[in-house]
Each structure stands twice: as structure tokens, then as C-alpha cells.
Amino acid sequence: MTGRTSYAPPPTGHQHEIRLGEHVAVVGEVGATLRRYAVGDREILDGFDRGERSTAGRGQVLAPWPNRLDAGRYQFEGRRGQAALDEPERGNAIHGLVRWLPWREIAREDAAVRLGCLVHPQPAYPWRLELEIEYRLEEEGLEVSTRARNGSDAACPFGIGFHPYLTLGEPSVDTALLTVPAERRLLSDERGLPTGEEPVAGTGYDFRNARPIGDTRLDTAFAALTTDPSGRSRVVLRGPSGRGIDLWWGRGFGYLMVYTGDTLDPASRRRGGIAVEPMTCPPNALRTGRDLIRLEPGEVWSGSWGISPWPA
């Protein structure tokens, strides 16, 4: 056919752009994925372009479980779940179900957008789960609020995490100072599944006080997170230029994954940004039950986290 211009929509669907002053964020319809966050000409996220899809979990929402699930198989109060193995080389299901689903717009303002997603009962998750996420720009940064409701007739298991990659605009994260408010780290096997835990004190994983990342390779789940009087925990990333980023999270997020991107493809993306992933439960929680949230029919869980670049 002639005389027509073909249009290919972005791989992440409709692009929801929100603005407040110099702050701008872009959220994709697919997965409610946080594709970009910038302040003026300063990129805060190591995100991806409009014409790309998310890779390596970049900016995605991880629900109804974060991280890895051994063989994709679990049981909860008499019901069985079997998820597709989307990390086949390790025999795991990874990062839940909603990161590739379309999210509908529920509410919209210049500086905020609220999106919703309905997970219908299926072999991977035989419950009905209603999710809402709001991205809101404030003068101090970006706040992300989540609401999850069990819409089924039986109690359901639930966990959630988020997967932003932070950048200071430097060629490598090696020169950045990192603070992680964690007393313990989880040990894992070659499949990325927890096998135990240990205190960080006296190890190369102790970032309770700011120190350079250097050549440390992190693909590490942290636990025993410390909080301030408001109940928030905070990772701080500071660069040689004096610029920094705080990523904070509130009550309910008891675990944190930090990943320096040493295995990313293409190799040019390795160690250019650092993934800081607040999670409500550790990897494999659907299988082990550790700190898994149990939602009664109609029960609602809510939580929030955010990113604050500085200086403003």
C-alpha cells in the first residue's frame, strides 16, 4: 500500500511523561517501567531509550515476587504455582509477572501519574491481585507509591521489588562512594538462590560507612537494614564531582539487592550504573516463605520508595 506512513509504537507502549520544574520522568505502559528520570541535563537513571525495551530488569516493577524463584515452583496453603522459567540457564523464574504486562492509566497530573494492573489467576499465580503504582515528582525528587489488594477468595502470597539503575554520569561506578545501611548479606549459590547469610562486618561487603566501590563486584542481597527515626532506610551514592543520589524506602521493604552490572550485555553497559533494588522479601521467598507477605481476601498492602538527587 502506498501513501501511508507506518508507525511502530515504542516497545514499552504509551509513554507517560511527568514534569515539575527541571524534573522529568518517563514511565512506560508496559510494566509501569521507569524508563527515565532526569533533572535538567543531568540523568539520574541509567535507563534506556524510547525505541528500546527494558533489559536486565532496568526500571521494572517486580511483583508478585522479586528476584529468583527456584524452578518457578512453589506451594502456598494448598495451592500450587508453576511459573515459566524466564532465566532458563539457571532454572529459575525471575522478577514476577507484571513487568511485561500493560498497565492502564488511572489518574494523571502534570507531575504525577497513577497506573494499575490486574493479575488474573493463572498457573504461575492462582490468585487475583490488583496493583496500583503512582510516580510523583516533588521538589526533592521522585516518590513511588504502591498499593496491592488481594481480589481473590483466599489468602495469597505477595512480594514486590523495584529495579532502578542509578548513575552519576561518570564512565564507571568504581569512583563513586557508596553507603548501604545493612548489617547482613545473604550468601547465594551459582543460581543466585540464597544458601545462608553472614554479618557484613569485616568483609568487603561492608558499606555501612561511605567508601569507594572500587573493583568490588556486587550482585548481593542485603538484610538487617537500619532505619532512621522516620522509619526510612537510605542508600547514598556520591561521585567525585560532589553530586550524589539518595535512594530511600519506607517500612515494609526489608531487603535490598545491589548490582554493579558486571555481567550485563552488551559489555559496554557494565559498571556504568548501579542497580539499587528495594524488596519486601528475599530471593526465593515464594518457595521458602521467608518474610513473604500474606494478604487475606480484600486486604491491602502499601509501601513507598523514592530517589532524591543532590545538590538540587
C-alpha positions, -999 to +999 in steps of 0.1 A: +000+000+000+014+034-009+008+069+006+008+057+042+035+061+069+038+031+091+040+038+129+057+014+153+048+021+189+076+021+215+084-014+229+073-002+263+040+011+249+025+045+257+050+069+273+037+087+304+058+118+309+055+139+341+073+172+349+079+195+378+103+224+371+135+208+358+125+173+369+112+150+342+103+113+345+090+089+318+071+057+327+063+031+300+028+015+298+045-020+297+054-030+332+049+005+346+086+007+338+105+038+350+124+044+318+139+078+325+144+103+354+164+135+348+169+169+364+177+195+337+206+180+317+215+156+344+204+119+340+197+103+374+189+069+360+209+046+337+178+040+318+170+032+282+158+050+250+122+052+238+129+028+209+143+001+232+127-024+256+139-029+292+168-053+296+183-067+329+153-055+348+160-019+341+134+003+357+109-026+361+083-034+388+090-069+403+057-085+415+041-106+428+077-117+438+110-101+433+142-118+422+146-155+417+122-184+423+138-219+422+123-239+393+094-215+392+076-239+416+060-233+450+031-241+472+010-218+494-018-230+517-028-259+494-024-241+461+005-248+437+022-223+414+043-230+384+058-201+366+077-200+333+115-203+336+125-169+322+160-174+335+164-209+318+202-211+320+198-211+359+165-229+360+147-200+377+117-179+372+127-143+379+111-109+389+075-119+389+048-114+363+038-078+358+070-064+342+057-074+307+020-066+313+002-035+301-007-010+329-037+012+325-037+049+334-059+056+364-051+092+372-029+119+357-015+153+368+014+173+353+038+160+380+022+126+387+007+095+371-010+065+386-012+032+368-030+000+375-025-037+366-048-067+373-031-101+376-057-128+369-055-163+383-031-184+362-008-214+366+021-191+378-001-174+404-036-188+411-050-156+428-064-123+416-041-094+425-049-057+420-019-034+418-016+004+416+016+024+414+019+062+415+050+081+403+051+116+417+077+144+413+084+166+442+109+194+447+133+169+464+129+142+439+107+113+427+084+093+450+069+059+441+039+047+460+024+012+457-009-003+466-016-041+464-050-057+470-060-093+472-090-096+450-094-134+453-114-155+477-084-170+496-053-156+512-025-150+487+013-147+490+028-114+479+062-098+474+074-068+454+106-051+444+118-023+421+148-023+398+162+012+391+198+017+379+214+049+393+241+069+375+263+098+385+272+105+349+307+090+353+322+064+329+322+039+358+308+034+392+342+025+405+350+060+417+317+065+435+313+064+473+286+040+483+267+038+516+244+007+522+226+006+556+228-032+560+241-053+589+240-086+570+242-100+535+227-132+520+250-159+506+239-174+473+248-203+451+257-203+414+220-200+405+216-168+426+195-186+453+201-179+490+221-205+509+227-186+542+238-153+555+266-136+573+274-102+590+290-077+567+314-065+594+349-073+585+341-082+549+343-065+515+305-061+516+305-036+545+293-003+531+277+010+563+301+039+562+307+055+528+336+041+509+346+038+472+331+009+453+364+004+436+367-030+419+341-046+443+316-068+423+282-066+438+252-089+429+243-091+465+211-092+486+214-073+519+193-078+550+190-064+586+186-029+571+188+000+595+163+029+595+162+065+606+137+078+631+111+083+604+113+046+595+132+051+562+163+034+550+187+051+526+214+041+501+237+070+493+258+072+461+282+102+458+306+110+429+339+128+427+322+159+414+303+162+447+269+152+431+250+125+448+218+105+449+198+091+478+175+062+472+152+057+502+125+033+511+099+030+538+086+004+562+078-029+545+109-032+524+132-054+545+157-064+518+179-047+493+197-060+462+227-041+449+241-049+415+272-033+398+263-047+364+294-069+358+275-094+337+254-071+316+252-074+278+265-056+259+297-053+278+297-015+272+269-012+298+288-029+326+295-009+357+282+023+341+253+024+366+244+006+398+211-012+404+196-005+438+166-027+444+144-024+475+125-056+481+098-067+506+113-102+508+145-121+498+150-141+466+131-174+465+106-163+492+076-179+475+095-212+479+109-207+514+082-184+529+108-161+544+092-127+551+065-133+525+035-110+528+002-129+534-028-110+522-063-120+533-091-116+507-097-079+503-066-069+523-044-041+511-007-036+514+010-003+507+046+010+506+068+037+491+103+045+480+120+073+462+150+089+446+165+123+458+193+138+437+216+164+453+225+191+451+190+201+440 
